[in-house]
Amino acid sequence: MNDTKNNPAGYSIEEGNAASRNAYGWAKKTFANRTGKPGEAAQDLDGGFANEIRFGNARLGISSDGIGTKIEVAERTGRYDTLGFDLVAMTADDLIVAGFVPTNLSNIIDVNHLDYDVVDQMMRGLHDACNFAQIAITGGEIAELGNRIGGWPGAKMNFNWCSTAIGSLHPSLARPLSGHTAQAGMTVVALQSPSFRSNGYSLARKTLTRLFGDNWHEAPYDGTDADQFATWGEALLAPSLIYSPGISALLDAGLPLHGAAHITGGGVADNFKRVLKNGLGAVLDNLFAPLPAMQRLMEIGDIDAETAYLYWNMGTGMLLVTEEASAAAVVASLQASGYRAQVAGRLTAESGVTLRVGAGELRYA
């Protein structure tokens, strides 16, 4: 999928997936270094969103991620205090979908040249995000790397920002959530995402550049929620919602989860397939409506639904698998924690993910 028609974001999905599998293959060859020792690496979550390390009876989760090219949107708009929510969401929510309650985070900021005010905004936002998620920031570094770091030329500071988070397995769980206990007929619950999160920006930026030119971030925004954003830059900068507190509360209440997927890069179907084991599939016929900004980009950018659902979360940030009898209680618990949640579909004995959305039926094998 290298041509522009099939790959409008401008990069090879297959090559990226292959490179990730190869990198993880090399990583797994080191697991034997800790066999029978503190820090032993488990393989129960092979292909999942986080991984597990064991210290005696303690089972910890670890996840590393960054916020990608959403940084360019911050550079263009000159606002950096919301990016911390994106950074925490990318790692904390990868932990919680495996049943690990996030506890600590370390981060590294690589910059071309240091700007005190920009870093202050970034760290203030990270502080606010970690307070929301009840995480302690217990490590970090700022590295000045000169022209090794690039970005939008008009920015006060160009940078990359990544983090690693750890968490402890929720005490109600005997093993991490992986989808292995899921069965056909179980219910899928969706949590709404109010933003792009930190994925799909290559397609969004390429589309906006084609439509409005190099200064696309200043173009007036005309989605149905235009009362919230004046420009396309502001619309794309909307911060990620962190789901881990809500999922932790759900587990605290003893409600059953049999799998969970964080909907980030790769869209709805590809991420959900990561927790569909034993040949199971799903029919999702009641997902949240696409975000207004995504819907507007589809309209003005001539982006079809199949492409949009492949690259973007389309308004759904997380999918949970629970028992049919517990679905209403799961939704109520999430709503009580301040999240928008609804039953989105069910698991099937037939493999593959089918999305029944406003644009029609989309099936992903």
Secondary structure as UniProt FT lines:
FT   TURN            4..6
FT   TURN            8..9
FT   HELIX           13..28
FT   TURN            29..30
FT   HELIX           31..34
FT   TURN            35..36
FT   TURN            38..39
FT   STRAND          40..41
FT   TURN            44..47
FT   STRAND          51..55
FT   TURN            56..57
FT   STRAND          58..66
FT   TURN            68..69
FT   HELIX           70..77
FT   TURN            81..82
FT   HELIX           83..96
FT   TURN            97..99
FT   STRAND          100..111
FT   HELIX           116..133
FT   STRAND          136..144
FT   HELIX           146..148
FT   TURN            153..154
FT   STRAND          159..169
FT   TURN            171..172
FT   TURN            180..181
FT   TURN            184..185
FT   STRAND          187..192
FT   TURN            197..198
FT   HELIX           201..212
FT   TURN            214..215
FT   HELIX           216..218
FT   TURN            224..228
FT   HELIX           232..237
FT   HELIX           244..252
FT   TURN            253..254
FT   STRAND          259..262
FT   TURN            265..266
FT   HELIX           267..273
FT   TURN            274..275
FT   TURN            278..279
FT   STRAND          281..284
FT   HELIX           292..301
FT   HELIX           305..311
FT   TURN            314..315
FT   STRAND          316..322
FT   HELIX           324..326
FT   HELIX           327..336
FT   TURN            337..338
FT   STRAND          341..348
FT   STRAND          352..357
FT   TURN            358..359
FT   STRAND          360..364
//
